[in-house]
């Protein structure tokens, strides 16, 4: 068997604040907004926006009302530490870095080589969404 991810659903603190970020960020990675859908499910206390892509669907969802004030802690058991997107080249990492700055993304670590990571030639940048969820753009 070859493991293949179908989709991931990420809970954000404020869906209305998150949507503008993801509407700008995900198209940089090949997502098309015309393949985006949105649903409000009152019975589940849930508002979800799904960004579809043939390789990986990403959905953002609202927290339960009673949990909406909690802050993201990526080192908490069960939490998503970060999500990495692999690209083909250093030039692509650098191009995406410039585009991330143009959309006002918070870039924690600009593109650089990480000799402490494996495999050799690991070149990446790290950014955060409005809730502090961390993303990586990497090539090696």
Short mmCIF file of the C-alpha atoms (twelve columns), coordinates in Angstrom:
data_MODEL
# 
_entry.id   MODEL 
# 
loop_
_atom_site.group_PDB 
_atom_site.id 
_atom_site.type_symbol 
_atom_site.label_atom_id 
_atom_site.label_alt_id 
_atom_site.label_comp_id 
_atom_site.label_asym_id 
_atom_site.label_seq_id 
_atom_site.Cartn_x 
_atom_site.Cartn_y 
_atom_site.Cartn_z 
_atom_site.pdbx_PDB_model_num 
ATOM 1   C CA . UNK A 1   0.000   0.000  0.000  1 
ATOM 2   C CA . UNK A 2   1.112   3.534  -0.711 1 
ATOM 3   C CA . UNK A 3   -0.212  6.054  1.842  1 
ATOM 4   C CA . UNK A 4   -1.983  8.969  0.183  1 
ATOM 5   C CA . UNK A 5   -3.754  11.763 2.045  1 
ATOM 6   C CA . UNK A 6   -7.213  12.675 0.772  1 
ATOM 7   C CA . UNK A 7   -7.942  15.757 2.867  1 
ATOM 8   C CA . UNK A 8   -7.231  17.477 6.132  1 
ATOM 9   C CA . UNK A 9   -9.597  19.589 8.234  1 
ATOM 10  C CA . UNK A 10  -8.087  22.260 10.450 1 
ATOM 11  C CA . UNK A 11  -9.966  24.052 13.214 1 
ATOM 12  C CA . UNK A 12  -9.295  27.789 13.283 1 
ATOM 13  C CA . UNK A 13  -10.167 30.222 16.054 1 
ATOM 14  C CA . UNK A 14  -12.157 32.650 13.913 1 
ATOM 15  C CA . UNK A 15  -13.368 31.390 10.541 1 
ATOM 16  C CA . UNK A 16  -14.212 34.907 9.281  1 
ATOM 17  C CA . UNK A 17  -10.648 36.063 10.009 1 
ATOM 18  C CA . UNK A 18  -9.140  32.876 8.514  1 
ATOM 19  C CA . UNK A 19  -11.034 32.824 5.195  1 
ATOM 20  C CA . UNK A 20  -9.277  35.897 3.680  1 
ATOM 21  C CA . UNK A 21  -5.864  34.413 4.557  1 
ATOM 22  C CA . UNK A 22  -6.612  30.971 3.074  1 
ATOM 23  C CA . UNK A 23  -8.259  32.567 0.018  1 
ATOM 24  C CA . UNK A 24  -4.886  34.236 -0.701 1 
ATOM 25  C CA . UNK A 25  -2.494  31.532 0.586  1 
ATOM 26  C CA . UNK A 26  -3.867  28.347 -0.968 1 
ATOM 27  C CA . UNK A 27  -4.029  29.655 -4.577 1 
ATOM 28  C CA . UNK A 28  -0.253  30.196 -4.330 1 
ATOM 29  C CA . UNK A 29  -0.027  26.406 -3.895 1 
ATOM 30  C CA . UNK A 30  -2.289  25.571 -6.842 1 
ATOM 31  C CA . UNK A 31  -5.731  25.614 -5.207 1 
ATOM 32  C CA . UNK A 32  -8.490  27.243 -7.260 1 
ATOM 33  C CA . UNK A 33  -11.136 29.275 -5.484 1 
ATOM 34  C CA . UNK A 34  -13.791 28.100 -7.950 1 
ATOM 35  C CA . UNK A 35  -13.347 24.653 -6.350 1 
ATOM 36  C CA . UNK A 36  -14.057 26.031 -2.890 1 
ATOM 37  C CA . UNK A 37  -17.271 25.301 -0.991 1 
ATOM 38  C CA . UNK A 38  -18.727 26.587 2.253  1 
ATOM 39  C CA . UNK A 39  -21.321 25.144 4.628  1 
ATOM 40  C CA . UNK A 40  -22.855 26.055 7.964  1 
ATOM 41  C CA . UNK A 41  -24.028 23.062 9.990  1 
ATOM 42  C CA . UNK A 42  -25.954 24.408 13.020 1 
ATOM 43  C CA . UNK A 43  -26.664 20.928 14.378 1 
ATOM 44  C CA . UNK A 44  -22.892 20.418 14.687 1 
ATOM 45  C CA . UNK A 45  -22.038 23.989 15.780 1 
ATOM 46  C CA . UNK A 46  -19.817 24.108 12.704 1 
ATOM 47  C CA . UNK A 47  -18.952 26.406 9.822  1 
ATOM 48  C CA . UNK A 48  -16.606 24.826 7.279  1 
ATOM 49  C CA . UNK A 49  -14.853 26.056 4.132  1 
ATOM 50  C CA . UNK A 50  -13.355 23.376 1.879  1 
ATOM 51  C CA . UNK A 51  -10.570 24.060 -0.611 1 
ATOM 52  C CA . UNK A 52  -10.458 21.172 -3.060 1 
ATOM 53  C CA . UNK A 53  -7.404  20.064 -5.000 1 
ATOM 54  C CA . UNK A 54  -6.869  16.747 -6.827 1 
ATOM 55  C CA . UNK A 55  -3.914  15.936 -4.547 1 
ATOM 56  C CA . UNK A 56  -5.084  17.192 -1.140 1 
ATOM 57  C CA . UNK A 57  -8.275  18.821 0.066  1 
ATOM 58  C CA . UNK A 58  -7.900  21.329 2.889  1 
ATOM 59  C CA . UNK A 59  -10.834 22.446 4.972  1 
ATOM 60  C CA . UNK A 60  -10.918 25.046 7.707  1 
ATOM 61  C CA . UNK A 61  -13.623 24.791 10.303 1 
ATOM 62  C CA . UNK A 62  -14.886 26.877 13.186 1 
ATOM 63  C CA . UNK A 63  -14.303 25.696 16.750 1 
ATOM 64  C CA . UNK A 64  -17.135 24.676 19.017 1 
ATOM 65  C CA . UNK A 65  -18.548 27.842 20.566 1 
ATOM 66  C CA . UNK A 66  -17.305 26.979 24.060 1 
ATOM 67  C CA . UNK A 67  -13.742 26.448 22.733 1 
ATOM 68  C CA . UNK A 68  -13.506 29.554 20.539 1 
ATOM 69  C CA . UNK A 69  -11.309 31.516 22.977 1 
ATOM 70  C CA . UNK A 70  -8.626  28.805 23.270 1 
ATOM 71  C CA . UNK A 71  -5.284  29.522 21.657 1 
ATOM 72  C CA . UNK A 72  -3.395  27.228 19.312 1 
ATOM 73  C CA . UNK A 73  -0.650  25.225 21.008 1 
ATOM 74  C CA . UNK A 74  1.106   23.066 18.440 1 
ATOM 75  C CA . UNK A 75  2.983   21.072 21.084 1 
ATOM 76  C CA . UNK A 76  -0.232  19.943 22.832 1 
ATOM 77  C CA . UNK A 77  -0.935  16.208 22.397 1 
ATOM 78  C CA . UNK A 78  -3.242  15.686 19.437 1 
ATOM 79  C CA . UNK A 79  -2.406  19.071 17.908 1 
ATOM 80  C CA . UNK A 80  -1.098  19.617 14.398 1 
ATOM 81  C CA . UNK A 81  2.535   20.716 14.804 1 
ATOM 82  C CA . UNK A 82  2.801   22.009 11.230 1 
ATOM 83  C CA . UNK A 83  1.877   21.115 7.670  1 
ATOM 84  C CA . UNK A 84  4.622   21.065 5.017  1 
ATOM 85  C CA . UNK A 85  4.137   21.527 1.287  1 
ATOM 86  C CA . UNK A 86  6.910   20.123 -0.901 1 
ATOM 87  C CA . UNK A 87  7.852   22.051 -4.030 1 
ATOM 88  C CA . UNK A 88  10.254  21.226 -6.853 1 
ATOM 89  C CA . UNK A 89  13.088  23.704 -6.347 1 
ATOM 90  C CA . UNK A 90  14.737  26.386 -4.246 1 
ATOM 91  C CA . UNK A 91  13.636  28.897 -6.865 1 
ATOM 92  C CA . UNK A 92  10.035  27.907 -6.176 1 
ATOM 93  C CA . UNK A 93  10.516  28.314 -2.406 1 
ATOM 94  C CA . UNK A 94  11.990  31.768 -3.078 1 
ATOM 95  C CA . UNK A 95  9.166   32.696 -5.485 1 
ATOM 96  C CA . UNK A 96  6.546   31.649 -2.938 1 
ATOM 97  C CA . UNK A 97  8.359   33.620 -0.250 1 
ATOM 98  C CA . UNK A 98  8.034   36.792 -2.338 1 
ATOM 99  C CA . UNK A 99  4.348   36.067 -2.979 1 
ATOM 100 C CA . UNK A 100 3.707   35.393 0.715  1 
ATOM 101 C CA . UNK A 101 5.173   38.771 1.580  1 
ATOM 102 C CA . UNK A 102 2.935   40.379 -1.072 1 
ATOM 103 C CA . UNK A 103 -0.211  38.926 0.531  1 
ATOM 104 C CA . UNK A 104 0.906   40.021 3.999  1 
ATOM 105 C CA . UNK A 105 1.563   36.530 5.384  1 
ATOM 106 C CA . UNK A 106 3.487   36.232 8.637  1 
ATOM 107 C CA . UNK A 107 6.729   34.485 7.693  1 
ATOM 108 C CA . UNK A 108 8.513   33.186 10.812 1 
ATOM 109 C CA . UNK A 109 11.617  31.937 9.046  1 
ATOM 110 C CA . UNK A 110 12.566  33.154 5.556  1 
ATOM 111 C CA . UNK A 111 13.988  30.664 3.050  1 
ATOM 112 C CA . UNK A 112 17.235  29.049 4.120  1 
ATOM 113 C CA . UNK A 113 18.987  25.711 4.214  1 
ATOM 114 C CA . UNK A 114 18.475  23.580 7.316  1 
ATOM 115 C CA . UNK A 115 21.562  21.332 7.601  1 
ATOM 116 C CA . UNK A 116 20.174  19.921 10.862 1 
ATOM 117 C CA . UNK A 117 17.194  18.419 8.964  1 
ATOM 118 C CA . UNK A 118 17.227  15.426 6.694  1 
ATOM 119 C CA . UNK A 119 17.668  14.784 3.769  1 
ATOM 120 C CA . UNK A 120 20.687  16.856 2.692  1 
ATOM 121 C CA . UNK A 121 19.825  20.049 0.843  1 
ATOM 122 C CA . UNK A 122 16.705  20.694 2.975  1 
ATOM 123 C CA . UNK A 123 15.654  24.251 2.025  1 
ATOM 124 C CA . UNK A 124 12.509  25.736 3.514  1 
ATOM 125 C CA . UNK A 125 10.536  28.651 4.868  1 
ATOM 126 C CA . UNK A 126 7.970   28.711 7.678  1 
ATOM 127 C CA . UNK A 127 4.856   30.857 8.000  1 
ATOM 128 C CA . UNK A 128 1.779   31.118 10.213 1 
ATOM 129 C CA . UNK A 129 -1.907  31.611 9.568  1 
ATOM 130 C CA . UNK A 130 -3.872  34.223 11.594 1 
ATOM 131 C CA . UNK A 131 -4.340  31.722 14.459 1 
ATOM 132 C CA . UNK A 132 -0.676  30.780 14.613 1 
ATOM 133 C CA . UNK A 133 -0.996  27.474 12.757 1 
ATOM 134 C CA . UNK A 134 2.382   26.812 11.183 1 
ATOM 135 C CA . UNK A 135 3.044   25.921 7.556  1 
ATOM 136 C CA . UNK A 136 6.254   25.046 5.760  1 
ATOM 137 C CA . UNK A 137 7.247   25.293 2.107  1 
ATOM 138 C CA . UNK A 138 10.149  22.906 1.465  1 
ATOM 139 C CA . UNK A 139 12.361  21.355 -1.188 1 
ATOM 140 C CA . UNK A 140 15.203  18.848 -0.909 1 
# 
